[in-house]
Amino acid sequence: MEMIKDGLVVFSKRGCPTCVLIEAEMQRAAREVPNFRIVSQDDPRFPSGVDAIVDDRELDLSWLNHIEFMPTLIRFEQGREAERVVGWDRDNWQRLTGLADLGAQHPVFQPG
């Protein structure tokens, strides 16, 4: 599956406790947010039930995008990074996805 030129991409992995914490939020965003992709570093079936997962077990995309922490949410515009959120930052995830109640049950911030 190709990366997108305009939209949101979240880099995640099953081995990340914060990613596991927000699995339902990633699933919801994948269903409801246009042009949303999930890139998984260690398990292309994580999060479960999502079809649009990019397999990055070789870490090529992670390296190319300078990913150091999971999860990392990136907004792309015309193929270029426009904004980045590292870890779970509820306010910024809500703002970028447009899902006002996303993760309301989680802490405001959880590092990756």
C-alpha positions as CSV (number, residue, x, y, z in Angstrom):
1,M,0.0,0.0,0.0
2,E,1.3,3.4,-0.9
3,M,1.8,6.3,1.5
4,I,-0.5,9.2,0.9
5,K,0.3,12.7,-0.3
6,D,-2.4,14.5,1.5
7,G,-3.8,13.3,4.8
8,L,-2.8,11.7,8.1
9,V,-0.4,8.9,8.8
10,V,0.2,7.3,12.2
11,F,3.3,5.3,12.8
12,S,2.7,2.6,15.4
13,K,3.6,-0.8,16.7
14,R,2.1,-3.5,18.9
15,G,5.1,-3.4,21.2
16,C,4.3,0.2,22.2
17,P,2.2,0.5,25.3
18,T,0.8,3.9,24.2
19,C,-0.1,2.5,20.8
20,V,-2.0,-0.4,22.5
21,L,-3.7,2.2,24.8
22,I,-5.0,4.1,21.8
23,E,-5.8,1.1,19.5
24,A,-9.5,1.9,19.5
25,E,-8.8,5.5,18.5
26,M,-6.6,4.4,15.6
27,Q,-9.3,2.0,14.5
28,R,-11.9,4.7,14.6
29,A,-9.7,7.2,12.7
30,A,-9.1,4.6,10.0
31,R,-12.9,4.2,9.6
32,E,-13.9,7.8,9.9
33,V,-11.1,10.1,8.7
34,P,-10.5,10.4,4.9
35,N,-7.0,9.8,3.8
36,F,-5.9,8.2,7.0
37,R,-3.1,5.5,7.0
38,I,-1.5,3.4,9.7
39,V,2.1,2.3,9.4
40,S,3.0,-0.6,11.6
41,Q,6.6,-1.3,12.5
42,D,6.2,-4.7,14.0
43,D,2.8,-6.3,13.1
44,P,0.9,-5.5,9.9
45,R,-2.3,-6.8,11.7
46,F,-2.1,-4.0,14.4
47,P,-4.4,-2.4,15.1
48,S,-6.8,-5.3,14.5
49,G,-9.7,-4.9,12.1
50,V,-8.1,-2.2,10.0
51,D,-7.5,-2.8,6.3
52,A,-5.3,0.2,5.5
53,I,-2.2,-0.8,7.4
54,V,1.2,-0.3,5.8
55,D,3.8,-2.9,6.7
56,D,7.0,-1.3,7.8
57,R,8.8,-4.2,9.5
58,E,11.9,-3.3,7.5
59,L,11.6,0.3,8.9
60,D,12.2,2.0,5.5
61,L,9.3,4.4,5.9
62,S,10.1,5.0,9.6
63,W,13.7,5.9,8.7
64,L,12.6,8.1,5.8
65,N,10.2,10.0,8.0
66,H,12.6,10.3,11.0
67,I,10.4,8.3,13.4
68,E,11.9,7.9,16.8
69,F,8.9,7.4,19.1
70,M,5.6,5.6,18.8
71,P,3.0,6.7,18.1
72,T,3.8,9.5,15.8
73,L,0.9,11.2,13.9
74,I,1.9,13.2,10.8
75,R,-0.2,15.4,8.6
76,F,1.0,15.5,5.0
77,E,0.3,18.1,2.4
78,Q,1.3,17.6,-1.2
79,G,3.7,14.8,-0.1
80,R,5.5,16.9,2.5
81,E,5.2,16.8,6.3
82,A,3.1,19.7,7.5
83,E,2.7,18.8,11.2
84,R,3.8,16.1,13.6
85,V,2.4,14.9,17.0
86,V,4.6,12.6,19.0
87,G,2.9,10.3,21.6
88,W,-0.7,10.6,22.5
89,D,-1.7,14.2,22.8
90,R,-5.5,14.1,22.9
91,D,-6.0,17.8,21.9
92,N,-3.8,17.6,18.9
93,W,-5.1,14.2,17.8
94,Q,-8.6,15.5,18.0
95,R,-7.7,18.7,16.1
96,L,-5.9,16.8,13.3
97,T,-8.5,14.1,12.9
98,G,-11.5,16.3,13.3
99,L,-12.9,13.8,15.8
100,A,-13.8,16.1,18.8
101,D,-14.4,13.3,21.3
102,L,-11.5,11.0,20.2
103,G,-9.9,9.4,23.2
104,A,-12.0,11.2,25.8
105,Q,-11.5,8.3,28.2
106,H,-7.6,8.6,28.1
107,P,-5.2,10.9,29.8
108,V,-4.6,14.2,28.0
109,F,-1.0,13.2,27.2
110,Q,0.8,9.9,27.2
111,P,4.3,9.8,25.9
112,G,5.4,7.2,23.3
